[in-house]
Amino acid sequence: MQINNILVPVDFSECSKNALKIAIGFAKQFNAKIHMVNAVHVHHPHPDFVGGSLIDSIMLDYENQVKDSFEELESEIIELKDVPHEADRFISYLTDAIYTESQQKDIDLIVMGTRAEHDKIEHLIGTRSTDIVESSEVPVMVIPEEYREFAPKKIGFASDLSEIVNFQRLKLIDLFAKLYDAEVMVFSIVDDPEKLTASDQKHLKEIVKRFEGTNCSARTVQADSITEGIVQFSEKHQLDMLAMLPRQRNFFERLFKRSITKNIAIDIKIPLLSFHE
């Protein structure tokens, strides 16, 4: 699997700058190009109250401000000069901008940051990061704001004990594991180990076989709450990265209900790699 194009949403906050620095490290490792994207949704007032010329002026002002901000960013983050990169501006919702950019630029990976502190409202309605995790067809790596250096030695993959149709997606985890000489720990949260079937055990073994040449193991973890079990496993085994494959059935039907997805993506203290089949 090749990573040639990496998309990084940038709003010029410290959080997004940190994610950009991590993405630059990826670009160096993969010989990839960085595509920075800034998007803002401008509410269009009713034409009876505001003339078109004023709206045009607002749009032009935004274009100029963002252009200047990207130029300042290149001066601030000098590592950008070491990798091919470009910046695009969108007057749209971020999810729409990312979809457009992903289609037009053949994006292989999205890297974006999430802030260290979140209020109750964000846990209720989510953040831009969780919106992208839920909607993107491209793999998304969410980088916590306080996570400064990406050099994983332990990568966890949360399995749902159901059949994986597209094993190609697992190659992305294997790519990171081989690149950083990391161990892969496949695990599944169960409420009762006695309910584990022969088919479940076979499924875990099949996943491990897909990581040929990588130090990989599989296990089940008993926990009453799936979210709590994942967080506890990550902390107990000192994972450096967590990977998930969200699906709307069985285990992930419960795990990836909107509220649980947001809490995992918001509260996890390590990079979260999410990809859809």
Helices and strands as residue ranges (DSSP letters): E 5-9, H 14-30, E 33-39, H 52-76, G 78-82, E 85-90, H 94-105, E 109-114, H 120-125, H 128-135, E 140-144, E 154-158, G 167-169, H 170-179, E 183-190, G 193-195, H 198-209, E 216-222, H 226-236, E 241-244, H 250-255, H 258-267, E 272-274
